[in-house]
Amino acid sequence: MTRIRAAAIIVFVALACGLAWVVALPLWLGDGLAEPSTWFLLPVMMLTPAIAALVVTFTMRIPSRGERARFLGLWPLRPAKRVVWLMVAGWLVPPLLVALGIVLAAALGFVQLDLTFAAFSAEVAKALPAGAPMPPIEVVVISQIVMIPFGALLNSVLAFGEELGWRGWLVPALRPLGTWPTLLLSGAIWGVWHSPLILLGYNFGRTDITGVLFMIGGCMAWGVLLGWLRLRSASVWPAVLAHGSLNAAAGLIVIFAASQPDLALAGPLGLAGWIVAAAVIAVLVVTGQFREQPELADGPGRLLSAPRAE
């Protein structure tokens, strides 16, 4: 796609966000996040960007038939070596960045850490059935950390619904705008899409516009990194794994915090997470990692910022 198809983009965004509100409506009409159906509705909401992408693809024919798998980043996986390595990076690096965010949050005074895990131990004890023995908290913590890579793979199955829409369809649809407008705008839309849950207190515990703004900031910061994986590999799969890995590691802050932290400051989508993401983005910029990317549809690799004849 060499020019912006504004109508298709508007339809996609309206469908993704509108369907998200429809799915979340039972929570708004019920007990909010305490509604028993929350466990089911959240994964369903994650499918709405994929539904929007498929509707636009097959009804508005953008992209055209024959280019769809390549445009969406599903297939082929070329250049294979780069795709595989970026998939590994997407799987394993996000938990390290989340951990760095925790260290930074502690250094900035956003959270007080407790390596005796007293607060986390109390939460585990409350979750256990009455009379059940409490395992050593160190064993629980180690098991939680060890399970993150495996949890990342499981979460990637759910994250695929989002990524097929955001990085699969929206990023290449916006690509004629250039690298940075594409990455920042797609991240901002991703953040707004979360509004039905954020306004109920999800993620930050803030039920007003500030929660949505923090989510937009977090999604723009992480969206640049996920978008870079998409553009650098010409594949959606590294971003899928990175999204699943981020979700799997997001709860690390709760394990190490001495009390319930303010996730708008200390969480991976909060201010500390923005700073860590910005540092990684700066390294990628300095090392030239945003300059040359393979085509997202038919054709040889080219500079993303270079103009291309119609």
KEKE-3310 file (N, C-alpha, C; in steps of 0.2 Angstrom, whole numbers, plus 5000, padded with zeros to 4 digits):
npx = (5004:5004:4998:4988:4973:4960:4947:4946:4954:4947:4935:4940:4946:4934:4926:4934:4935:4922:4916:4924:4918:4905:4907:4912:4901:4892:4899:4899:4885:4884:4893:4905:4922:4922:4912:4906:4908:4919:4932:4929:4925:4936:4946:4938:4936:4949:4949:4943:4950:4956:4944:4939:4950:4949:4936:4937:4947:4941:4929:4931:4942:4955:4970:4972:4966:4978:4988:4986:4990:5004:5003:4997:5007:5007:5013:5024:5038:5050:5064:5070:5079:5081:5067:5065:5075:5070:5058:5062:5068:5057:5050:5058:5064:5054:5051:5063:5064:5053:5057:5068:5061:5055:5066:5070:5058:5059:5071:5067:5058:5045:5040:5041:5052:5052:5061:5058:5046:5034:5021:5016:5016:5005:4995:4995:4991:4978:4972:4972:4963:4953:4962:4971:4988:5002:5014:5032:5036:5047:5048:5036:5038:5049:5044:5034:5042:5049:5039:5036:5041:5034:5021:5021:5020:5007:4999:5002:4993:4981:4985:4986:4974:4973:4985:4985:4976:4981:4996:4996:4987:4984:4997:5004:4994:4994:5007:5011:5012:5024:5038:5038:5025:5017:5020:5018:5004:4997:5000:4993:4980:4978:4979:4968:4958:4958:4949:4936:4939:4949:4942:4934:4943:4953:4970:4976:4968:4961:4947:4944:4948:4962:4967:4964:4973:4985:4986:4986:4998:5007:5004:5008:5022:5026:5020:5028:5040:5034:5029:5041:5047:5038:5039:5053:5054:5045:5034:5021:5022:5034:5029:5017:5022:5030:5020:5012:5022:5024:5012:5012:5023:5019:5014:5025:5029:5020:5024:5036:5034:5032:5020:5003:5007:5007:5002:5001:5013:5023:5021:5023:5016:5016:5024:5037:5039:5037:5049:5059:5056:5058:5072:5076:5071:5079:5091:5089:5087:5099:5107:5103:5092:5079:5080:5081:5069:5061:5049:5032:5022:5022:5038:5055:5066:5066:5070:5060:5057:5059:5053:5041:5036:5020)
npy = (4994:5010:5023:5032:5024:5031:5029:5015:5014:5022:5015:5003:5007:5012:5000:4991:4998:5001:4987:4983:4991:4985:4972:4974:4979:4971:4972:4985:4986:4978:4972:4979:4976:4966:4958:4941:4937:4942:4936:4929:4939:4948:4941:4939:4952:4955:4949:4958:4968:4959:4955:4966:4969:4958:4960:4973:4969:4959:4964:4977:4975:4978:4974:4969:4954:4940:4947:4947:4938:4942:4955:4956:4951:4937:4927:4925:4919:4929:4939:4923:4920:4933:4935:4924:4926:4939:4934:4927:4937:4945:4936:4934:4946:4957:4953:4956:4970:4974:4970:4979:4991:4990:4991:5004:5011:5009:5016:5029:5032:5028:5016:5005:4993:4976:4963:4952:4949:4951:4957:4952:4938:4939:4942:4930:4921:4925:4921:4907:4892:4890:4884:4878:4873:4885:4887:4889:4906:4910:4899:4901:4913:4911:4901:4908:4917:4908:4903:4913:4913:4903:4906:4917:4911:4905:4917:4923:4917:4923:4936:4937:4940:4954:4958:4955:4964:4977:4978:4969:4973:4988:4995:4992:4998:5012:5015:5023:5035:5037:5032:5036:5043:5032:5023:5029:5034:5022:5016:5025:5024:5010:5012:5020:5011:5002:5009:5005:4996:5002:5013:5007:5005:4996:4990:5003:5007:5019:5028:5038:5051:5052:5039:5033:5042:5038:5025:5027:5033:5022:5013:5019:5020:5006:5002:5007:4999:4986:4989:4991:4979:4973:4980:4978:4965:4961:4953:4948:4940:4941:4952:4947:4937:4946:4954:4945:4941:4952:4954:4942:4945:4957:4957:4956:4967:4967:4957:4961:4973:4982:4986:4989:4995:5011:5009:5017:5025:5015:5004:4993:4999:5011:5027:5023:5012:5019:5026:5016:5010:5021:5022:5010:5012:5023:5018:5009:5018:5025:5015:5013:5005:5008:5011:5004:4992:4977:4975:4976:4971:4964:4965:4971:4974:4991:5008:5014:5027:5032:5040:5032:5028:5029)
npz = (5000:4995:4997:5009:5014:5019:5022:5025:5036:5045:5046:5051:5064:5070:5071:5078:5091:5094:5094:5105:5116:5115:5119:5132:5138:5147:5158:5162:5164:5175:5189:5186:5185:5194:5190:5187:5174:5169:5167:5155:5146:5144:5136:5125:5121:5117:5104:5096:5088:5078:5072:5067:5058:5049:5044:5037:5028:5020:5016:5011:5004:5006:5012:4994:4986:4986:4991:5005:5015:5016:5018:5031:5038:5041:5033:5020:5030:5029:5029:5034:5045:5052:5056:5065:5075:5079:5084:5095:5103:5105:5113:5125:5129:5134:5148:5154:5152:5159:5172:5173:5173:5186:5194:5191:5195:5209:5211:5208:5218:5216:5221:5235:5238:5244:5248:5256:5253:5260:5258:5246:5250:5259:5251:5243:5253:5256:5245:5245:5249:5264:5278:5270:5268:5269:5256:5256:5254:5246:5237:5230:5224:5215:5207:5201:5193:5185:5178:5169:5155:5149:5152:5144:5131:5132:5134:5122:5113:5115:5113:5100:5094:5096:5090:5077:5072:5077:5074:5063:5053:5055:5056:5043:5036:5039:5036:5024:5030:5036:5046:5061:5063:5060:5070:5082:5081:5079:5091:5100:5096:5099:5113:5116:5113:5124:5133:5138:5148:5156:5161:5170:5180:5177:5176:5181:5191:5190:5187:5178:5165:5167:5169:5156:5148:5154:5149:5136:5134:5139:5129:5118:5120:5122:5110:5100:5101:5099:5086:5079:5079:5071:5059:5056:5054:5045:5048:5058:5069:5078:5086:5091:5100:5109:5114:5121:5130:5137:5144:5152:5160:5167:5180:5189:5197:5207:5215:5220:5227:5242:5246:5239:5224:5215:5199:5188:5189:5193:5186:5172:5161:5165:5171:5174:5165:5153:5153:5152:5140:5131:5133:5127:5114:5110:5109:5098:5088:5088:5084:5071:5068:5064:5051:5039:5032:5027:5014:5017:5009:4992:4984:4985:4999:5006:5011:5024:5025:5013:4998:4987:4971:4964)
capx = (5000:5008:4994:4983:4966:4957:4940:4947:4957:4942:4931:4944:4946:4927:4924:4938:4934:4915:4915:4926:4913:4900:4909:4913:4894:4889:4903:4896:4878:4884:4897:4911:4928:4920:4907:4909:4910:4925:4937:4928:4924:4942:4949:4934:4938:4956:4948:4939:4954:4956:4938:4939:4955:4946:4930:4940:4951:4937:4923:4933:4947:4961:4973:4969:4967:4984:4993:4983:4994:5010:5002:4995:5012:5006:5017:5030:5042:5056:5070:5068:5084:5079:5061:5066:5078:5066:5053:5065:5069:5050:5048:5062:5066:5050:5051:5069:5062:5048:5061:5072:5056:5054:5072:5069:5053:5061:5076:5064:5054:5038:5038:5046:5053:5052:5063:5055:5039:5028:5015:5014:5014:4998:4990:4994:4988:4971:4970:4972:4957:4954:4965:4977:4995:5005:5020:5037:5035:5052:5046:5031:5041:5053:5040:5031:5046:5051:5034:5034:5042:5029:5015:5021:5017:5000:4997:5002:4988:4976:4987:4986:4969:4975:4991:4983:4973:4986:5002:4995:4983:4984:5003:5005:4989:4997:5014:5013:5013:5031:5039:5036:5018:5014:5021:5015:4997:4994:5000:4988:4974:4978:4978:4961:4954:4957:4945:4930:4941:4952:4937:4932:4948:4958:4977:4978:4964:4959:4941:4943:4952:4969:4968:4965:4979:4991:4986:4988:5006:5010:5003:5013:5029:5027:5018:5034:5044:5031:5029:5048:5047:5033:5042:5060:5054:5039:5030:5017:5023:5038:5025:5013:5026:5032:5014:5011:5027:5023:5006:5014:5027:5016:5012:5031:5029:5016:5028:5042:5032:5031:5013:5000:5010:5003:5004:5002:5020:5028:5019:5026:5013:5016:5029:5044:5039:5039:5056:5063:5055:5061:5079:5077:5070:5084:5097:5087:5087:5106:5111:5100:5087:5073:5081:5079:5065:5059:5043:5026:5019:5026:5043:5061:5067:5068:5070:5054:5056:5060:5047:5040:5032:5013)
capy = (5000:5016:5029:5031:5023:5034:5026:5009:5015:5024:5009:4998:5009:5012:4993:4988:5001:4999:4981:4983:4993:4981:4966:4976:4982:4968:4974:4992:4985:4974:4974:4981:4971:4961:4954:4935:4935:4946:4931:4927:4944:4951:4937:4940:4959:4955:4947:4963:4971:4955:4955:4973:4968:4954:4964:4978:4965:4955:4968:4983:4972:4981:4973:4966:4947:4939:4951:4948:4935:4945:4962:4955:4948:4930:4923:4920:4922:4931:4934:4919:4921:4939:4934:4919:4930:4944:4931:4925:4943:4946:4931:4934:4953:4960:4952:4960:4977:4975:4970:4985:4996:4989:4994:5011:5014:5010:5021:5036:5032:5027:5010:5003:4985:4971:4956:4947:4947:4950:4959:4946:4933:4940:4941:4923:4918:4926:4917:4900:4890:4890:4878:4875:4875:4890:4885:4894:4911:4910:4894:4903:4918:4907:4897:4913:4920:4903:4902:4918:4912:4898:4910:4921:4907:4905:4924:4925:4915:4928:4942:4936:4944:4961:4960:4954:4971:4983:4977:4966:4977:4995:4997:4993:5003:5019:5015:5028:5042:5037:5027:5038:5044:5026:5019:5033:5034:5015:5015:5029:5020:5004:5014:5022:5005:5000:5013:5002:4993:5007:5018:5003:5004:4991:4992:5008:5009:5026:5028:5044:5052:5051:5032:5032:5045:5034:5019:5029:5034:5016:5009:5022:5018:4999:5001:5009:4993:4981:4991:4990:4971:4971:4983:4976:4958:4961:4948:4950:4935:4943:4957:4943:4935:4951:4956:4939:4941:4958:4952:4937:4948:4963:4956:4956:4973:4966:4952:4964:4979:4982:4988:4990:5001:5015:5006:5023:5027:5010:4998:4992:5003:5018:5031:5019:5008:5023:5028:5011:5009:5026:5021:5005:5015:5028:5013:5007:5024:5027:5010:5013:4999:5010:5014:4999:4987:4974:4977:4972:4968:4962:4969:4971:4979:4998:5012:5015:5034:5034:5040:5027:5030:5026)
capz = (5000:4994:5000:5014:5013:5025:5024:5028:5043:5050:5048:5056:5071:5073:5072:5084:5097:5095:5097:5112:5120:5115:5123:5139:5141:5153:5164:5164:5167:5181:5194:5184:5185:5199:5187:5186:5167:5167:5165:5148:5142:5143:5130:5119:5119:5113:5097:5092:5083:5073:5068:5063:5052:5044:5040:5032:5023:5015:5013:5008:4999:5008:5005:4989:4986:4984:4996:5011:5020:5017:5021:5038:5042:5043:5029:5022:5036:5026:5029:5040:5051:5055:5059:5070:5080:5082:5088:5101:5106:5107:5118:5131:5131:5138:5155:5157:5152:5165:5178:5173:5175:5193:5198:5190:5199:5215:5212:5208:5223:5214:5224:5239:5237:5250:5246:5260:5250:5265:5255:5241:5254:5262:5245:5242:5259:5255:5239:5247:5253:5271:5281:5266:5270:5265:5254:5257:5249:5241:5232:5226:5220:5210:5202:5197:5189:5180:5173:5164:5148:5147:5152:5138:5125:5132:5133:5115:5109:5116:5111:5093:5091:5096:5086:5070:5071:5077:5070:5057:5048:5056:5055:5036:5033:5041:5034:5020:5034:5038:5052:5067:5063:5060:5076:5087:5080:5080:5098:5103:5095:5104:5120:5117:5112:5131:5137:5141:5154:5160:5165:5176:5185:5175:5175:5185:5197:5189:5183:5175:5159:5168:5167:5149:5146:5156:5145:5129:5135:5139:5123:5113:5122:5120:5103:5096:5101:5095:5079:5076:5078:5065:5053:5055:5052:5040:5051:5064:5074:5084:5090:5095:5106:5113:5118:5126:5135:5141:5148:5157:5165:5170:5187:5193:5201:5213:5219:5224:5230:5249:5247:5233:5220:5210:5193:5184:5190:5194:5182:5165:5156:5168:5169:5174:5159:5147:5152:5150:5133:5128:5132:5122:5107:5108:5107:5092:5084:5087:5080:5064:5067:5061:5044:5033:5034:5021:5012:5020:5004:4987:4982:4988:5004:5005:5016:5025:5025:5006:4994:4982:4966:4964)
cpx = (5004:5004:4989:4976:4962:4951:4941:4949:4951:4937:4934:4944:4939:4925:4928:4936:4926:4913:4918:4921:4907:4901:4910:4906:4892:4893:4900:4889:4878:4888:4904:4916:4926:4915:4910:4911:4916:4931:4936:4928:4931:4946:4945:4935:4944:4955:4945:4944:4955:4950:4937:4944:4952:4940:4933:4944:4946:4931:4926:4939:4953:4965:4970:4970:4974:4990:4992:4988:5001:5009:5000:5001:5012:5011:5019:5034:5049:5058:5070:5073:5082:5072:5062:5070:5074:5060:5056:5066:5062:5048:5051:5064:5061:5050:5057:5067:5057:5052:5065:5067:5055:5060:5072:5064:5055:5066:5073:5059:5046:5035:5043:5046:5054:5054:5062:5048:5033:5021:5012:5012:5007:4993:4989:4990:4980:4968:4969:4965:4958:4957:4971:4983:4998:5012:5025:5036:5040:5051:5041:5033:5045:5049:5036:5035:5048:5046:5032:5035:5036:5022:5015:5018:5010:4997:4997:4997:4982:4978:4987:4980:4970:4980:4989:4979:4978:4992:5001:4992:4985:4991:5005:5000:4991:5004:5016:5014:5021:5032:5036:5028:5015:5014:5017:5007:4994:4995:4995:4981:4973:4977:4971:4956:4953:4952:4940:4933:4945:4947:4933:4937:4953:4965:4979:4974:4961:4953:4939:4948:4959:4971:4969:4971:4985:4992:4988:4996:5009:5010:5007:5020:5030:5025:5024:5039:5040:5030:5036:5049:5043:5037:5049:5059:5049:5035:5027:5019:5028:5034:5020:5016:5028:5026:5012:5016:5026:5017:5008:5019:5025:5015:5019:5031:5025:5020:5033:5040:5030:5023:5010:5003:5005:5006:5005:5009:5025:5027:5023:5023:5013:5022:5036:5044:5040:5046:5061:5062:5058:5069:5080:5076:5076:5090:5095:5088:5095:5110:5108:5095:5081:5074:5078:5075:5063:5052:5038:5022:5024:5032:5049:5061:5068:5068:5063:5052:5057:5054:5047:5035:5025:5013)
cpy = (5006:5023:5027:5029:5025:5031:5019:5009:5017:5019:5004:5000:5009:5005:4990:4991:5000:4992:4980:4985:4988:4975:4968:4979:4978:4970:4981:4991:4981:4976:4976:4975:4965:4956:4947:4933:4939:4942:4929:4933:4948:4947:4939:4947:4959:4952:4953:4966:4966:4954:4961:4972:4964:4957:4968:4974:4962:4959:4974:4981:4976:4977:4969:4958:4945:4942:4950:4944:4939:4952:4961:4953:4941:4925:4926:4924:4923:4938:4930:4919:4927:4938:4929:4923:4935:4940:4929:4931:4945:4942:4932:4941:4957:4959:4956:4967:4978:4975:4977:4991:4996:4992:5001:5014:5014:5015:5028:5037:5031:5021:5008:4995:4982:4964:4951:4945:4947:4952:4954:4940:4933:4939:4933:4919:4919:4922:4910:4898:4890:4884:4876:4878:4880:4888:4891:4900:4912:4905:4897:4909:4915:4904:4902:4916:4915:4902:4907:4917:4907:4902:4915:4918:4907:4912:4926:4922:4920:4934:4942:4940:4951:4962:4959:4961:4976:4983:4974:4970:4985:4998:4998:4998:5010:5020:5021:5035:5042:5033:5030:5040:5037:5023:5023:5033:5027:5014:5019:5026:5014:5006:5016:5016:5002:5003:5010:4999:4998:5011:5014:5002:4999:4994:4997:5010:5016:5025:5034:5045:5051:5044:5031:5036:5041:5028:5021:5030:5027:5012:5012:5020:5011:4998:5003:5002:4987:4982:4990:4983:4970:4974:4980:4968:4957:4955:4950:4945:4937:4948:4953:4940:4940:4954:4951:4939:4947:4957:4947:4940:4954:4963:4956:4961:4971:4961:4956:4970:4978:4983:4989:4996:5005:5013:5012:5026:5021:5004:4998:4997:5010:5021:5028:5015:5013:5025:5022:5009:5014:5025:5016:5008:5020:5023:5011:5012:5025:5022:5009:5007:5001:5012:5010:4993:4984:4976:4973:4969:4966:4967:4969:4975:4986:5002:5014:5023:5036:5034:5034:5029:5026:5021)
cpz = (5000:4996:5005:5012:5019:5027:5027:5035:5047:5051:5052:5063:5074:5075:5078:5091:5099:5097:5104:5117:5121:5120:5130:5142:5147:5159:5167:5167:5173:5186:5192:5183:5189:5196:5185:5179:5164:5164:5157:5144:5140:5136:5124:5116:5115:5106:5093:5087:5077:5069:5064:5057:5047:5040:5035:5026:5017:5012:5009:5003:5000:5013:5000:4989:4983:4988:5003:5017:5022:5020:5028:5042:5044:5039:5022:5027:5033:5028:5035:5046:5055:5059:5065:5076:5083:5086:5095:5106:5109:5113:5125:5133:5135:5145:5158:5157:5158:5171:5179:5176:5183:5197:5197:5194:5206:5216:5211:5213:5222:5218:5229:5239:5243:5247:5251:5258:5255:5262:5250:5245:5257:5257:5243:5247:5258:5250:5240:5250:5260:5274:5276:5268:5266:5263:5256:5252:5244:5235:5227:5221:5214:5205:5198:5191:5183:5175:5168:5157:5145:5147:5146:5132:5126:5131:5125:5111:5110:5113:5103:5090:5091:5090:5078:5067:5071:5073:5064:5052:5049:5054:5047:5033:5034:5038:5029:5023:5036:5044:5059:5068:5064:5067:5082:5087:5081:5087:5102:5102:5099:5111:5121:5117:5119:5135:5141:5148:5159:5164:5170:5181:5183:5174:5180:5191:5196:5185:5179:5169:5161:5167:5160:5146:5148:5151:5138:5129:5135:5133:5117:5114:5119:5113:5098:5095:5097:5088:5076:5075:5071:5058:5051:5052:5046:5042:5057:5070:5080:5089:5094:5101:5111:5117:5123:5132:5140:5146:5153:5162:5169:5177:5192:5198:5208:5218:5223:5228:5238:5251:5240:5229:5216:5203:5187:5184:5190:5189:5175:5160:5159:5167:5169:5167:5153:5147:5150:5142:5129:5127:5127:5115:5105:5106:5100:5087:5082:5083:5073:5063:5064:5054:5039:5035:5027:5020:5016:5015:4998:4986:4987:4994:5002:5011:5017:5024:5017:5002:4989:4977:4966:4959)
residu = (MET:THR:ARG:ILE:ARG:ALA:ALA:ALA:ILE:ILE:VAL:PHE:VAL:ALA:LEU:ALA:CYS:GLY:LEU:ALA:TRP:VAL:VAL:ALA:LEU:PRO:LEU:TRP:LEU:GLY:ASP:GLY:LEU:ALA:GLU:PRO:SER:THR:TRP:PHE:LEU:LEU:PRO:VAL:MET:MET:LEU:THR:PRO:ALA:ILE:ALA:ALA:LEU:VAL:VAL:THR:PHE:THR:MET:ARG:ILE:PRO:SER:ARG:GLY:GLU:ARG:ALA:ARG:PHE:LEU:GLY:LEU:TRP:PRO:LEU:ARG:PRO:ALA:LYS:ARG:VAL:VAL:TRP:LEU:MET:VAL:ALA:GLY:TRP:LEU:VAL:PRO:PRO:LEU:LEU:VAL:ALA:LEU:GLY:ILE:VAL:LEU:ALA:ALA:ALA:LEU:GLY:PHE:VAL:GLN:LEU:ASP:LEU:THR:PHE:ALA:ALA:PHE:SER:ALA:GLU:VAL:ALA:LYS:ALA:LEU:PRO:ALA:GLY:ALA:PRO:MET:PRO:PRO:ILE:GLU:VAL:VAL:VAL:ILE:SER:GLN:ILE:VAL:MET:ILE:PRO:PHE:GLY:ALA:LEU:LEU:ASN:SER:VAL:LEU:ALA:PHE:GLY:GLU:GLU:LEU:GLY:TRP:ARG:GLY:TRP:LEU:VAL:PRO:ALA:LEU:ARG:PRO:LEU:GLY:THR:TRP:PRO:THR:LEU:LEU:LEU:SER:GLY:ALA:ILE:TRP:GLY:VAL:TRP:HIS:SER:PRO:LEU:ILE:LEU:LEU:GLY:TYR:ASN:PHE:GLY:ARG:THR:ASP:ILE:THR:GLY:VAL:LEU:PHE:MET:ILE:GLY:GLY:CYS:MET:ALA:TRP:GLY:VAL:LEU:LEU:GLY:TRP:LEU:ARG:LEU:ARG:SER:ALA:SER:VAL:TRP:PRO:ALA:VAL:LEU:ALA:HIS:GLY:SER:LEU:ASN:ALA:ALA:ALA:GLY:LEU:ILE:VAL:ILE:PHE:ALA:ALA:SER:GLN:PRO:ASP:LEU:ALA:LEU:ALA:GLY:PRO:LEU:GLY:LEU:ALA:GLY:TRP:ILE:VAL:ALA:ALA:ALA:VAL:ILE:ALA:VAL:LEU:VAL:VAL:THR:GLY:GLN:PHE:ARG:GLU:GLN:PRO:GLU:LEU:ALA:ASP:GLY:PRO:GLY:ARG:LEU:LEU:SER:ALA:PRO:ARG:ALA:GLU)
# end
